[in-house]
Amino acid sequence: MQWNGSDNVFIGSGEELTRAETSGKYAALFNDKTGELKALKTGGINLEVEANGMTKEQTIVIE
């Protein structure tokens, strides 16, 4: 399974996720190990997942 997202969403886990949260660069964090999405700022993000040759993209509005 491969996750991708817009520039304003960080995808990852561990120490990188912790650094991304404090960087102020992202509207949201997606932990690709747990599937948890955490909103940090208002705005819109896109998440995309590819698995078994299929791709699904979702736009999410954070209010």
Summary of the structure (lengths in Angstrom):
residues: 63
radius of gyration: 11.4
end to end distance: 28.2
largest distance: 34.5
contacts: 154
relative contact order: 0.28
helix: 16%
strand: 52%
